[in-house]
């Protein structure tokens, strides 16, 4: 089919052309978005591995800003503020599935740490993942927490991870009395408690004791091949949509010439 014929068909079937055009653009854009997501995960993974070779930072040393410490290893010394801990629900196991139980969805326990030597300065710590009891949704495991001074290590992340927020769950409580939330909003926590806090979350990777939490670092690379697969599907859909329009136009023209 030459260009003149295609233009003629567009004039005869403008609605079909417009629908095809937008579906092709949509498919291409969604495919490119999937590729960007894969590149983003690769970049983060490389950055974490590179910064793992650098000297460990101290949260107690000074007031760090996010751009100074993101994805760096960090050590923090202080005291847990247990009663202000928060269970974040609908969190996927760091490996995608708990190898011991096969459970994929559970909670992340986030808890503020009062930094030693820095009065009224708080560091939020993601202490780890725990499986959910699907028979009793608000039941969480008992997590022993030291009342003494602790020193922990971890990797700095921008936040505690985000999930789709369907409702305000600030009045939902777990079996241990701590709040259950869908997301932890650092700005809101700082305002509510009237304390100064670091503008990031430390994901703990070591436990002074066996705390019953899974502290495996999230596999940032997980899902990269899935992104590539989805990108291929979107690009294929765009191509098939265009070819369908061309073939349909060719058949209609062939029928009109008989």
N, C-alpha and C positions, 0 to 999 in steps of 0.2 A: 504494500500500500504506500503510494507516494504522498508527499506533503500536501499537495493540492486536494487529494481525496480525503485526507484526514481533516483538513480545514472544512471541507464541505460537510463531512459527517458531524463535526462539532456544531455547525450551524443548524443541522437537522435535529441533533439530539443534545442540546445544551445541558439539560438536566443530568443526563448520563455522564457527560464529560466532567461537569462540576463535581459530581459524586466521586468519579474515578480520581480526579485530581486531588481532592481532599483526603481520600483514603490512601493514596500513594504518599502524599506529604506526611500524613499521620504515621504510616508504617516506617518511613525513613527516619522521622524524628524520634520515634520510640526505639528504633534500632540503635540510633546514635546515642540515645540516653543510656541504654544498657551498656554500650561500650564505654561511656564515660564512667559509669558506676564501677565497671571492672577495673579501669585505669586508676580510679580513686582508691580502690581497695589495695591494688598493687603498690601504689605510692605510699599509703599508710604503712603497709607491711614492711616495705623497704626502709621507711623512716624509723620504725620501731626497732628493726634489726640493727640499723646503723647506730642509733642512739644507745642501744644496749651495750655497746663497746665503750661508751664514754663513762667518766667517773660518776658515781651516784651522787645526786644532789640531796641537800638536807632541807626539809620543810621548815625546820626551826631556825635556819640560818638568817632568812630575811623574808620580806613580803614579795613572793614571786608573782610575776604576771604570766598569763597563759602562754604568750608567745615565747617566753623564756624556757618553759619547762614541758611543753606539750610532747607526749610520748617518751619523755625521759624517765629513767629510773629515779626513784626518790625514796628517801628514808624519813620517817617521822617518829618523834618521841612525844608521848603525852598520855592523857587519861580519857578513856571512853566515856561519853555521855550517853549511857545506855538508854535512858527513858525517852530520848529524842530520836532513837533509831527508827528507820522506816523500811518496811518490806515493799519492794517494787514487784508487782505481779506481772504475769504473762511474759516472763523472761525465758528465752530459749537457752538451753545448756550451751556453754562456750564451745563445745565440739559439735553442736547440733543435736546430740542425743547423749544422755548419761550412759556410759559404757557398762555401769554396774546394774542399773535398774531399767534401762531402755526408755526412761521418761525423757521427753523433750522439753516440756514446759514447767517452769517453777517460779521461784522468787530470787531476787537479789537483795541481800541485806546491806543497806547503807546506814552508816552510823557516824555521827560527828566525833571527832577526836579533839580534845582540848590540848593544844600544843604546849609543851613544857617551855617555860621561860617567855611565853608570849601571852600576856594576860588578855583574856576575852578574844583570843584568836582561834578560830575553828577551822579544821580541815575535814571535809567530808570524805569518808573512805567506803569504797565498795568492798565489803568484806568477803563476798563470794556468793555462790549459787546454791540453792537448796531445792529439792524436788517438791512439787505440790501434791497434797493429799486430795485426790479427786472425789473422794467420798465426803470429806469435810473440807470445803474450800478454804476456810480461814485458819485451818490448823497448820502450824509451822513447827519445825523441829526445835528442840531446846538447844540453844547455842551458848555454851559457857563463855562468859566475858569477864576478864580480869578487872578487878577494881583498883589494881596497882598500876604503876607506870609501865607502859609497854613501848617497845620499839618495833615498828613494822616497816616493810618495804613493799614497793609496788611500782606500777607504771601510771603516769599522769594521763588522764583523759579529760576531754572538754566537759563531760557531764557523766551521769550515771547510765547513759543510754536512753533512747526515747522509743516509745511505742504509741500506737494510736490511742488517744485519750477519748473515751466514750462518755465519761461522766465525772462528776466531782466526788471523789471517794475519800475525802479527808476525814469522814466520820466512820470509815470502815476500819475495824481493828482485827488484828491477828490474835491467835490463842494466847500469845505471850504478853498481850496488852499493847504492843507497838502498832502504829498506824500502817495500814495497807494503802498504797497509792499506785497509780499507773505511771507517773513520772515524778521525778524530783526536780523542782524548779529552784535553783540556787538563790535567785534574787528574792523569791518569796520567802524562803527559809531564813535568809539574813534579816529581812524586814520583820518577820514574825517573832524572831527570837531576840532581836536587837543586839546582835553580836557581829563582830567582824569576822569574815571567813574568806578563805582562799577561793579564787574564782575558777576552781577546777576540782575534779574528783580524782582521788588516788585509788586505783584498783589494786587491792592487796594481793601479793603473790607469795607471801610467807605467813605462816601462823606460828606464834610462840608456843601454842598448845594445839592439840587436836580439836578444832572447833566444830567439826562436822559440816563444814562448808567446802564446796568445790571451788578452788581458787586457780583453776587452769586459766591462763590468759586466753581471751577469745581468739579463735583462729581467723584472723582478718582475711586470709586468702579464701576462706570458705565461701562458696557461691560464685567464684569468678567464672568457672566453666559454665555455670548456670546462666550467668549474664551473657556469655558468648552465645549460648544456645538460644536464649530469647532474642538476642540481636539478629541471629540468622533467621529466626522465624518471622520477625517483623519485616526484615528486608525481603524475604521470600514472599510474604503477603503483599507487599507493595508491588513487587515484580509481577506476581500473578494477577493482581487487580488491573495493572496496565495491559498485560497481555490479553486478559479477558475482554477488555474494552476494544483492543485492536482487532481481535478475532471476530468479535460480535459485529463490529463495523464492516469488516471484510465480507462476512456472510450476508449481511443486509445488502451490501452493494452488489454482490454476486447474484442474489435473488432478484434485485431490481433490473438487472441486465438481461435476464432470461426472457 
